Amino acid sequence: MPKVKTHSRAKKTFKVSGTGKIRFRKPTRGHLLTKKSTRRKRALRITGEVNPANLDFVRRLLRLR
């Protein structure tokens, strides 16, 4: 039977923290930053945490089961 591969985009997007939470970088922070407010950019700095509703799906992409 062939090896089961991890989803390529998922391994670049998500990181597993030490406590087992799955974190990701918030979108819309890459370009066109002059029109975004300082408050908005500051809020986008902090990493997001995967919603519990999507956790099983993301774990399956990362092959964490």
mmJSON file of the N, C-alpha and C atoms, coordinates in Angstrom:
{"data_MODEL":{"atom_site":{
"group_PDB":["ATOM","ATOM","ATOM","ATOM","ATOM","ATOM","ATOM","ATOM","ATOM","ATOM","ATOM","ATOM","ATOM","ATOM","ATOM","ATOM","ATOM","ATOM","ATOM","ATOM","ATOM","ATOM","ATOM","ATOM","ATOM","ATOM","ATOM","ATOM","ATOM","ATOM","ATOM","ATOM","ATOM","ATOM","ATOM","ATOM","ATOM","ATOM","ATOM","ATOM","ATOM","ATOM","ATOM","ATOM","ATOM","ATOM","ATOM","ATOM","ATOM","ATOM","ATOM","ATOM","ATOM","ATOM","ATOM","ATOM","ATOM","ATOM","ATOM","ATOM","ATOM","ATOM","ATOM","ATOM","ATOM","ATOM","ATOM","ATOM","ATOM","ATOM","ATOM","ATOM","ATOM","ATOM","ATOM","ATOM","ATOM","ATOM","ATOM","ATOM","ATOM","ATOM","ATOM","ATOM","ATOM","ATOM","ATOM","ATOM","ATOM","ATOM","ATOM","ATOM","ATOM","ATOM","ATOM","ATOM","ATOM","ATOM","ATOM","ATOM","ATOM","ATOM","ATOM","ATOM","ATOM","ATOM","ATOM","ATOM","ATOM","ATOM","ATOM","ATOM","ATOM","ATOM","ATOM","ATOM","ATOM","ATOM","ATOM","ATOM","ATOM","ATOM","ATOM","ATOM","ATOM","ATOM","ATOM","ATOM","ATOM","ATOM","ATOM","ATOM","ATOM","ATOM","ATOM","ATOM","ATOM","ATOM","ATOM","ATOM","ATOM","ATOM","ATOM","ATOM","ATOM","ATOM","ATOM","ATOM","ATOM","ATOM","ATOM","ATOM","ATOM","ATOM","ATOM","ATOM","ATOM","ATOM","ATOM","ATOM","ATOM","ATOM","ATOM","ATOM","ATOM","ATOM","ATOM","ATOM","ATOM","ATOM","ATOM","ATOM","ATOM","ATOM","ATOM","ATOM","ATOM","ATOM","ATOM","ATOM","ATOM","ATOM","ATOM","ATOM","ATOM","ATOM","ATOM","ATOM","ATOM","ATOM","ATOM","ATOM","ATOM","ATOM","ATOM"],
"id":[1,2,3,4,5,6,7,8,9,10,11,12,13,14,15,16,17,18,19,20,21,22,23,24,25,26,27,28,29,30,31,32,33,34,35,36,37,38,39,40,41,42,43,44,45,46,47,48,49,50,51,52,53,54,55,56,57,58,59,60,61,62,63,64,65,66,67,68,69,70,71,72,73,74,75,76,77,78,79,80,81,82,83,84,85,86,87,88,89,90,91,92,93,94,95,96,97,98,99,100,101,102,103,104,105,106,107,108,109,110,111,112,113,114,115,116,117,118,119,120,121,122,123,124,125,126,127,128,129,130,131,132,133,134,135,136,137,138,139,140,141,142,143,144,145,146,147,148,149,150,151,152,153,154,155,156,157,158,159,160,161,162,163,164,165,166,167,168,169,170,171,172,173,174,175,176,177,178,179,180,181,182,183,184,185,186,187,188,189,190,191,192,193,194,195],
"type_symbol":["N","C","C","N","C","C","N","C","C","N","C","C","N","C","C","N","C","C","N","C","C","N","C","C","N","C","C","N","C","C","N","C","C","N","C","C","N","C","C","N","C","C","N","C","C","N","C","C","N","C","C","N","C","C","N","C","C","N","C","C","N","C","C","N","C","C","N","C","C","N","C","C","N","C","C","N","C","C","N","C","C","N","C","C","N","C","C","N","C","C","N","C","C","N","C","C","N","C","C","N","C","C","N","C","C","N","C","C","N","C","C","N","C","C","N","C","C","N","C","C","N","C","C","N","C","C","N","C","C","N","C","C","N","C","C","N","C","C","N","C","C","N","C","C","N","C","C","N","C","C","N","C","C","N","C","C","N","C","C","N","C","C","N","C","C","N","C","C","N","C","C","N","C","C","N","C","C","N","C","C","N","C","C","N","C","C","N","C","C","N","C","C","N","C","C"],
"label_atom_id":["N","CA","C","N","CA","C","N","CA","C","N","CA","C","N","CA","C","N","CA","C","N","CA","C","N","CA","C","N","CA","C","N","CA","C","N","CA","C","N","CA","C","N","CA","C","N","CA","C","N","CA","C","N","CA","C","N","CA","C","N","CA","C","N","CA","C","N","CA","C","N","CA","C","N","CA","C","N","CA","C","N","CA","C","N","CA","C","N","CA","C","N","CA","C","N","CA","C","N","CA","C","N","CA","C","N","CA","C","N","CA","C","N","CA","C","N","CA","C","N","CA","C","N","CA","C","N","CA","C","N","CA","C","N","CA","C","N","CA","C","N","CA","C","N","CA","C","N","CA","C","N","CA","C","N","CA","C","N","CA","C","N","CA","C","N","CA","C","N","CA","C","N","CA","C","N","CA","C","N","CA","C","N","CA","C","N","CA","C","N","CA","C","N","CA","C","N","CA","C","N","CA","C","N","CA","C","N","CA","C","N","CA","C","N","CA","C","N","CA","C","N","CA","C","N","CA","C"],
"label_alt_id":[null,null,null,null,null,null,null,null,null,null,null,null,null,null,null,null,null,null,null,null,null,null,null,null,null,null,null,null,null,null,null,null,null,null,null,null,null,null,null,null,null,null,null,null,null,null,null,null,null,null,null,null,null,null,null,null,null,null,null,null,null,null,null,null,null,null,null,null,null,null,null,null,null,null,null,null,null,null,null,null,null,null,null,null,null,null,null,null,null,null,null,null,null,null,null,null,null,null,null,null,null,null,null,null,null,null,null,null,null,null,null,null,null,null,null,null,null,null,null,null,null,null,null,null,null,null,null,null,null,null,null,null,null,null,null,null,null,null,null,null,null,null,null,null,null,null,null,null,null,null,null,null,null,null,null,null,null,null,null,null,null,null,null,null,null,null,null,null,null,null,null,null,null,null,null,null,null,null,null,null,null,null,null,null,null,null,null,null,null,null,null,null,null,null,null],
"label_comp_id":["MET","MET","MET","PRO","PRO","PRO","LYS","LYS","LYS","VAL","VAL","VAL","LYS","LYS","LYS","THR","THR","THR","HIS","HIS","HIS","SER","SER","SER","ARG","ARG","ARG","ALA","ALA","ALA","LYS","LYS","LYS","LYS","LYS","LYS","THR","THR","THR","PHE","PHE","PHE","LYS","LYS","LYS","VAL","VAL","VAL","SER","SER","SER","GLY","GLY","GLY","THR","THR","THR","GLY","GLY","GLY","LYS","LYS","LYS","ILE","ILE","ILE","ARG","ARG","ARG","PHE","PHE","PHE","ARG","ARG","ARG","LYS","LYS","LYS","PRO","PRO","PRO","THR","THR","THR","ARG","ARG","ARG","GLY","GLY","GLY","HIS","HIS","HIS","LEU","LEU","LEU","LEU","LEU","LEU","THR","THR","THR","LYS","LYS","LYS","LYS","LYS","LYS","SER","SER","SER","THR","THR","THR","ARG","ARG","ARG","ARG","ARG","ARG","LYS","LYS","LYS","ARG","ARG","ARG","ALA","ALA","ALA","LEU","LEU","LEU","ARG","ARG","ARG","ILE","ILE","ILE","THR","THR","THR","GLY","GLY","GLY","GLU","GLU","GLU","VAL","VAL","VAL","ASN","ASN","ASN","PRO","PRO","PRO","ALA","ALA","ALA","ASN","ASN","ASN","LEU","LEU","LEU","ASP","ASP","ASP","PHE","PHE","PHE","VAL","VAL","VAL","ARG","ARG","ARG","ARG","ARG","ARG","LEU","LEU","LEU","LEU","LEU","LEU","ARG","ARG","ARG","LEU","LEU","LEU","ARG","ARG","ARG"],
"label_asym_id":["A","A","A","A","A","A","A","A","A","A","A","A","A","A","A","A","A","A","A","A","A","A","A","A","A","A","A","A","A","A","A","A","A","A","A","A","A","A","A","A","A","A","A","A","A","A","A","A","A","A","A","A","A","A","A","A","A","A","A","A","A","A","A","A","A","A","A","A","A","A","A","A","A","A","A","A","A","A","A","A","A","A","A","A","A","A","A","A","A","A","A","A","A","A","A","A","A","A","A","A","A","A","A","A","A","A","A","A","A","A","A","A","A","A","A","A","A","A","A","A","A","A","A","A","A","A","A","A","A","A","A","A","A","A","A","A","A","A","A","A","A","A","A","A","A","A","A","A","A","A","A","A","A","A","A","A","A","A","A","A","A","A","A","A","A","A","A","A","A","A","A","A","A","A","A","A","A","A","A","A","A","A","A","A","A","A","A","A","A","A","A","A","A","A","A"],
"label_entity_id":["1","1","1","1","1","1","1","1","1","1","1","1","1","1","1","1","1","1","1","1","1","1","1","1","1","1","1","1","1","1","1","1","1","1","1","1","1","1","1","1","1","1","1","1","1","1","1","1","1","1","1","1","1","1","1","1","1","1","1","1","1","1","1","1","1","1","1","1","1","1","1","1","1","1","1","1","1","1","1","1","1","1","1","1","1","1","1","1","1","1","1","1","1","1","1","1","1","1","1","1","1","1","1","1","1","1","1","1","1","1","1","1","1","1","1","1","1","1","1","1","1","1","1","1","1","1","1","1","1","1","1","1","1","1","1","1","1","1","1","1","1","1","1","1","1","1","1","1","1","1","1","1","1","1","1","1","1","1","1","1","1","1","1","1","1","1","1","1","1","1","1","1","1","1","1","1","1","1","1","1","1","1","1","1","1","1","1","1","1","1","1","1","1","1","1"],
"label_seq_id":[1,1,1,2,2,2,3,3,3,4,4,4,5,5,5,6,6,6,7,7,7,8,8,8,9,9,9,10,10,10,11,11,11,12,12,12,13,13,13,14,14,14,15,15,15,16,16,16,17,17,17,18,18,18,19,19,19,20,20,20,21,21,21,22,22,22,23,23,23,24,24,24,25,25,25,26,26,26,27,27,27,28,28,28,29,29,29,30,30,30,31,31,31,32,32,32,33,33,33,34,34,34,35,35,35,36,36,36,37,37,37,38,38,38,39,39,39,40,40,40,41,41,41,42,42,42,43,43,43,44,44,44,45,45,45,46,46,46,47,47,47,48,48,48,49,49,49,50,50,50,51,51,51,52,52,52,53,53,53,54,54,54,55,55,55,56,56,56,57,57,57,58,58,58,59,59,59,60,60,60,61,61,61,62,62,62,63,63,63,64,64,64,65,65,65],
"pdbx_PDB_ins_code":[null,null,null,null,null,null,null,null,null,null,null,null,null,null,null,null,null,null,null,null,null,null,null,null,null,null,null,null,null,null,null,null,null,null,null,null,null,null,null,null,null,null,null,null,null,null,null,null,null,null,null,null,null,null,null,null,null,null,null,null,null,null,null,null,null,null,null,null,null,null,null,null,null,null,null,null,null,null,null,null,null,null,null,null,null,null,null,null,null,null,null,null,null,null,null,null,null,null,null,null,null,null,null,null,null,null,null,null,null,null,null,null,null,null,null,null,null,null,null,null,null,null,null,null,null,null,null,null,null,null,null,null,null,null,null,null,null,null,null,null,null,null,null,null,null,null,null,null,null,null,null,null,null,null,null,null,null,null,null,null,null,null,null,null,null,null,null,null,null,null,null,null,null,null,null,null,null,null,null,null,null,null,null,null,null,null,null,null,null,null,null,null,null,null,null],
"Cartn_x":[0.842,0.0,0.893,0.542,1.408,1.356,2.36,2.396,1.279,0.734,-0.308,0.394,0.144,0.842,0.03,0.739,0.122,-0.257,-1.35,-1.792,-0.757,-0.229,0.898,0.584,-0.595,-0.948,-1.156,-1.723,-2.012,-0.724,0.294,1.534,2.257,1.98,2.577,1.744,0.458,-0.465,-0.589,-0.668,-0.96,0.268,0.36,1.416,0.749,1.259,0.719,1.535,0.839,1.518,1.94,2.663,3.134,2.002,0.898,-0.248,-1.196,-0.894,-1.707,-2.72,-2.758,-3.673,-3.105,-3.985,-3.545,-3.7,-2.58,-2.54,-2.314,-2.706,-2.478,-2.291,-1.647,-1.441,-2.696,-3.174,-4.4,-4.166,-5.172,-5.007,-5.093,-4.861,-4.91,-3.833,-2.694,-1.613,-0.408,-0.531,0.612,0.906,-0.115,0.113,-1.045,-0.94,-1.943,-2.186,-1.104,-1.22,-1.451,-1.249,-1.397,-2.851,-3.775,-5.189,-5.804,-5.104,-5.631,-5.225,-6.123,-5.85,-4.799,-4.142,-3.121,-3.739,-4.924,-5.614,-5.886,-6.316,-6.603,-5.337,-4.246,-2.979,-2.431,-2.599,-2.128,-2.919,-4.212,-5.054,-4.697,-4.22,-3.852,-2.5,-1.731,-0.417,-0.531,-1.511,-1.625,-2.165,-1.651,-2.051,-3.454,-4.156,-5.496,-5.453,-6.528,-6.635,-7.781,-7.605,-8.622,-9.872,-11.019,-12.306,-12.571,-13.13,-13.419,-14.276,-15.13,-15.97,-15.132,-13.985,-13.129,-11.93,-11.799,-10.609,-10.4,-11.449,-11.315,-10.854,-11.389,-11.016,-9.542,-9.08,-7.681,-6.747,-7.136,-6.313,-6.182,-7.262,-7.211,-6.271,-6.279,-5.359,-3.909,-3.658,-2.296,-1.91,-2.853,-2.619,-2.174,-2.9,-2.547,-3.286,-4.05,-4.828,-4.032],
"Cartn_y":[-1.182,0.0,1.253,2.295,3.477,4.31,5.15,6.049,7.075,7.459,8.486,9.831,10.728,12.017,13.096,14.012,15.183,16.16,16.871,17.877,19.001,19.28,20.202,21.62,22.134,23.499,23.549,22.508,22.489,22.516,21.805,21.781,23.122,23.942,25.276,26.305,26.036,27.0,26.857,25.626,25.389,24.91,25.336,24.873,24.38,23.309,22.766,23.32,23.919,24.502,23.392,23.766,22.798,22.141,22.862,22.313,21.551,21.496,20.725,21.539,22.861,23.713,23.94,24.106,24.333,25.815,26.458,27.896,28.183,29.391,29.804,31.313,31.8,33.231,33.807,34.924,35.522,36.091,35.986,36.48,38.002,38.52,39.945,40.779,40.185,40.93,41.033,40.513,40.434,41.677,42.419,43.572,44.552,45.697,46.777,47.202,47.412,47.716,49.193,50.074,51.502,51.885,51.188,51.528,50.907,49.973,49.329,50.131,50.204,50.986,50.286,51.074,50.534,49.52,49.814,48.902,47.554,47.603,46.38,45.571,46.248,45.544,44.927,45.636,45.122,43.877,43.875,42.713,41.517,41.779,40.7,40.07,40.746,40.209,38.909,38.857,37.676,36.492,35.324,34.145,33.713,33.129,32.628,31.185,30.763,29.387,28.736,27.509,26.82,26.613,26.934,26.79,25.308,25.002,23.594,22.881,23.623,23.008,22.476,23.098,22.693,21.859,21.613,20.957,19.559,18.764,17.4,17.41,18.348,18.461,18.826,19.79,20.229,19.13,18.438,17.319,16.229,15.997,14.992,15.424,16.733,17.237,17.075,17.318,17.228,15.806,14.883,13.479,13.354,14.018,13.995,12.933,12.118,11.117,9.882],
"Cartn_z":[0.0,0.0,0.0,-0.773,-0.845,0.435,0.601,1.753,1.63,2.757,2.78,2.915,1.974,1.972,2.67,3.321,3.936,2.837,3.006,2.054,1.994,0.804,0.653,1.122,0.796,1.219,2.724,3.287,4.725,5.546,5.105,5.894,5.858,4.806,4.738,5.506,5.661,6.253,7.763,8.26,9.668,10.424,11.691,12.59,13.866,14.422,15.664,16.814,17.797,18.948,19.91,20.925,21.915,22.677,22.843,23.571,22.666,21.352,20.422,19.639,19.882,19.121,17.725,16.756,15.38,15.073,14.719,14.481,13.0,12.557,11.18,11.132,10.081,9.878,9.236,9.76,9.23,7.837,6.96,5.589,5.487,4.288,3.907,4.578,4.885,5.515,4.583,3.368,2.476,1.667,1.258,0.38,0.532,-0.118,-0.037,1.403,2.144,3.568,3.85,2.858,3.119,3.357,2.736,2.911,4.153,4.786,5.982,7.216,8.169,9.37,10.235,11.072,11.967,12.916,13.377,14.291,13.627,12.379,11.629,11.394,11.009,10.759,12.043,13.151,14.439,14.831,14.552,14.861,13.991,12.769,11.856,12.196,13.056,13.437,14.227,15.117,15.971,15.161,15.444,14.679,15.083,14.139,14.404,14.858,15.483,15.934,15.169,14.75,13.951,14.803,14.211,14.863,15.168,16.341,16.665,15.632,14.915,13.89,12.726,12.456,11.343,11.777,13.056,13.591,13.027,12.932,12.407,10.955,10.173,8.763,8.607,9.388,9.297,9.788,10.84,11.332,10.27,9.524,8.471,7.341,7.017,5.998,6.433,7.723,8.257,8.641,8.548,8.924,10.38,11.291,12.705,13.496,12.84,13.579,13.868],
"occupancy":[1.0,1.0,1.0,1.0,1.0,1.0,1.0,1.0,1.0,1.0,1.0,1.0,1.0,1.0,1.0,1.0,1.0,1.0,1.0,1.0,1.0,1.0,1.0,1.0,1.0,1.0,1.0,1.0,1.0,1.0,1.0,1.0,1.0,1.0,1.0,1.0,1.0,1.0,1.0,1.0,1.0,1.0,1.0,1.0,1.0,1.0,1.0,1.0,1.0,1.0,1.0,1.0,1.0,1.0,1.0,1.0,1.0,1.0,1.0,1.0,1.0,1.0,1.0,1.0,1.0,1.0,1.0,1.0,1.0,1.0,1.0,1.0,1.0,1.0,1.0,1.0,1.0,1.0,1.0,1.0,1.0,1.0,1.0,1.0,1.0,1.0,1.0,1.0,1.0,1.0,1.0,1.0,1.0,1.0,1.0,1.0,1.0,1.0,1.0,1.0,1.0,1.0,1.0,1.0,1.0,1.0,1.0,1.0,1.0,1.0,1.0,1.0,1.0,1.0,1.0,1.0,1.0,1.0,1.0,1.0,1.0,1.0,1.0,1.0,1.0,1.0,1.0,1.0,1.0,1.0,1.0,1.0,1.0,1.0,1.0,1.0,1.0,1.0,1.0,1.0,1.0,1.0,1.0,1.0,1.0,1.0,1.0,1.0,1.0,1.0,1.0,1.0,1.0,1.0,1.0,1.0,1.0,1.0,1.0,1.0,1.0,1.0,1.0,1.0,1.0,1.0,1.0,1.0,1.0,1.0,1.0,1.0,1.0,1.0,1.0,1.0,1.0,1.0,1.0,1.0,1.0,1.0,1.0,1.0,1.0,1.0,1.0,1.0,1.0,1.0,1.0,1.0,1.0,1.0,1.0],
"B_iso_or_equiv":[0.0,0.0,0.0,0.0,0.0,0.0,0.0,0.0,0.0,0.0,0.0,0.0,0.0,0.0,0.0,0.0,0.0,0.0,0.0,0.0,0.0,0.0,0.0,0.0,0.0,0.0,0.0,0.0,0.0,0.0,0.0,0.0,0.0,0.0,0.0,0.0,0.0,0.0,0.0,0.0,0.0,0.0,0.0,0.0,0.0,0.0,0.0,0.0,0.0,0.0,0.0,0.0,0.0,0.0,0.0,0.0,0.0,0.0,0.0,0.0,0.0,0.0,0.0,0.0,0.0,0.0,0.0,0.0,0.0,0.0,0.0,0.0,0.0,0.0,0.0,0.0,0.0,0.0,0.0,0.0,0.0,0.0,0.0,0.0,0.0,0.0,0.0,0.0,0.0,0.0,0.0,0.0,0.0,0.0,0.0,0.0,0.0,0.0,0.0,0.0,0.0,0.0,0.0,0.0,0.0,0.0,0.0,0.0,0.0,0.0,0.0,0.0,0.0,0.0,0.0,0.0,0.0,0.0,0.0,0.0,0.0,0.0,0.0,0.0,0.0,0.0,0.0,0.0,0.0,0.0,0.0,0.0,0.0,0.0,0.0,0.0,0.0,0.0,0.0,0.0,0.0,0.0,0.0,0.0,0.0,0.0,0.0,0.0,0.0,0.0,0.0,0.0,0.0,0.0,0.0,0.0,0.0,0.0,0.0,0.0,0.0,0.0,0.0,0.0,0.0,0.0,0.0,0.0,0.0,0.0,0.0,0.0,0.0,0.0,0.0,0.0,0.0,0.0,0.0,0.0,0.0,0.0,0.0,0.0,0.0,0.0,0.0,0.0,0.0,0.0,0.0,0.0,0.0,0.0,0.0],
"pdbx_formal_charge":[null,null,null,null,null,null,null,null,null,null,null,null,null,null,null,null,null,null,null,null,null,null,null,null,null,null,null,null,null,null,null,null,null,null,null,null,null,null,null,null,null,null,null,null,null,null,null,null,null,null,null,null,null,null,null,null,null,null,null,null,null,null,null,null,null,null,null,null,null,null,null,null,null,null,null,null,null,null,null,null,null,null,null,null,null,null,null,null,null,null,null,null,null,null,null,null,null,null,null,null,null,null,null,null,null,null,null,null,null,null,null,null,null,null,null,null,null,null,null,null,null,null,null,null,null,null,null,null,null,null,null,null,null,null,null,null,null,null,null,null,null,null,null,null,null,null,null,null,null,null,null,null,null,null,null,null,null,null,null,null,null,null,null,null,null,null,null,null,null,null,null,null,null,null,null,null,null,null,null,null,null,null,null,null,null,null,null,null,null,null,null,null,null,null,null],
"auth_seq_id":[1,1,1,2,2,2,3,3,3,4,4,4,5,5,5,6,6,6,7,7,7,8,8,8,9,9,9,10,10,10,11,11,11,12,12,12,13,13,13,14,14,14,15,15,15,16,16,16,17,17,17,18,18,18,19,19,19,20,20,20,21,21,21,22,22,22,23,23,23,24,24,24,25,25,25,26,26,26,27,27,27,28,28,28,29,29,29,30,30,30,31,31,31,32,32,32,33,33,33,34,34,34,35,35,35,36,36,36,37,37,37,38,38,38,39,39,39,40,40,40,41,41,41,42,42,42,43,43,43,44,44,44,45,45,45,46,46,46,47,47,47,48,48,48,49,49,49,50,50,50,51,51,51,52,52,52,53,53,53,54,54,54,55,55,55,56,56,56,57,57,57,58,58,58,59,59,59,60,60,60,61,61,61,62,62,62,63,63,63,64,64,64,65,65,65],
"auth_comp_id":["MET","MET","MET","PRO","PRO","PRO","LYS","LYS","LYS","VAL","VAL","VAL","LYS","LYS","LYS","THR","THR","THR","HIS","HIS","HIS","SER","SER","SER","ARG","ARG","ARG","ALA","ALA","ALA","LYS","LYS","LYS","LYS","LYS","LYS","THR","THR","THR","PHE","PHE","PHE","LYS","LYS","LYS","VAL","VAL","VAL","SER","SER","SER","GLY","GLY","GLY","THR","THR","THR","GLY","GLY","GLY","LYS","LYS","LYS","ILE","ILE","ILE","ARG","ARG","ARG","PHE","PHE","PHE","ARG","ARG","ARG","LYS","LYS","LYS","PRO","PRO","PRO","THR","THR","THR","ARG","ARG","ARG","GLY","GLY","GLY","HIS","HIS","HIS","LEU","LEU","LEU","LEU","LEU","LEU","THR","THR","THR","LYS","LYS","LYS","LYS","LYS","LYS","SER","SER","SER","THR","THR","THR","ARG","ARG","ARG","ARG","ARG","ARG","LYS","LYS","LYS","ARG","ARG","ARG","ALA","ALA","ALA","LEU","LEU","LEU","ARG","ARG","ARG","ILE","ILE","ILE","THR","THR","THR","GLY","GLY","GLY","GLU","GLU","GLU","VAL","VAL","VAL","ASN","ASN","ASN","PRO","PRO","PRO","ALA","ALA","ALA","ASN","ASN","ASN","LEU","LEU","LEU","ASP","ASP","ASP","PHE","PHE","PHE","VAL","VAL","VAL","ARG","ARG","ARG","ARG","ARG","ARG","LEU","LEU","LEU","LEU","LEU","LEU","ARG","ARG","ARG","LEU","LEU","LEU","ARG","ARG","ARG"],
"auth_asym_id":["A","A","A","A","A","A","A","A","A","A","A","A","A","A","A","A","A","A","A","A","A","A","A","A","A","A","A","A","A","A","A","A","A","A","A","A","A","A","A","A","A","A","A","A","A","A","A","A","A","A","A","A","A","A","A","A","A","A","A","A","A","A","A","A","A","A","A","A","A","A","A","A","A","A","A","A","A","A","A","A","A","A","A","A","A","A","A","A","A","A","A","A","A","A","A","A","A","A","A","A","A","A","A","A","A","A","A","A","A","A","A","A","A","A","A","A","A","A","A","A","A","A","A","A","A","A","A","A","A","A","A","A","A","A","A","A","A","A","A","A","A","A","A","A","A","A","A","A","A","A","A","A","A","A","A","A","A","A","A","A","A","A","A","A","A","A","A","A","A","A","A","A","A","A","A","A","A","A","A","A","A","A","A","A","A","A","A","A","A","A","A","A","A","A","A"],
"auth_atom_id":["N","CA","C","N","CA","C","N","CA","C","N","CA","C","N","CA","C","N","CA","C","N","CA","C","N","CA","C","N","CA","C","N","CA","C","N","CA","C","N","CA","C","N","CA","C","N","CA","C","N","CA","C","N","CA","C","N","CA","C","N","CA","C","N","CA","C","N","CA","C","N","CA","C","N","CA","C","N","CA","C","N","CA","C","N","CA","C","N","CA","C","N","CA","C","N","CA","C","N","CA","C","N","CA","C","N","CA","C","N","CA","C","N","CA","C","N","CA","C","N","CA","C","N","CA","C","N","CA","C","N","CA","C","N","CA","C","N","CA","C","N","CA","C","N","CA","C","N","CA","C","N","CA","C","N","CA","C","N","CA","C","N","CA","C","N","CA","C","N","CA","C","N","CA","C","N","CA","C","N","CA","C","N","CA","C","N","CA","C","N","CA","C","N","CA","C","N","CA","C","N","CA","C","N","CA","C","N","CA","C","N","CA","C","N","CA","C","N","CA","C","N","CA","C","N","CA","C"],
"pdbx_PDB_model_num":[1,1,1,1,1,1,1,1,1,1,1,1,1,1,1,1,1,1,1,1,1,1,1,1,1,1,1,1,1,1,1,1,1,1,1,1,1,1,1,1,1,1,1,1,1,1,1,1,1,1,1,1,1,1,1,1,1,1,1,1,1,1,1,1,1,1,1,1,1,1,1,1,1,1,1,1,1,1,1,1,1,1,1,1,1,1,1,1,1,1,1,1,1,1,1,1,1,1,1,1,1,1,1,1,1,1,1,1,1,1,1,1,1,1,1,1,1,1,1,1,1,1,1,1,1,1,1,1,1,1,1,1,1,1,1,1,1,1,1,1,1,1,1,1,1,1,1,1,1,1,1,1,1,1,1,1,1,1,1,1,1,1,1,1,1,1,1,1,1,1,1,1,1,1,1,1,1,1,1,1,1,1,1,1,1,1,1,1,1,1,1,1,1,1,1]
}}}
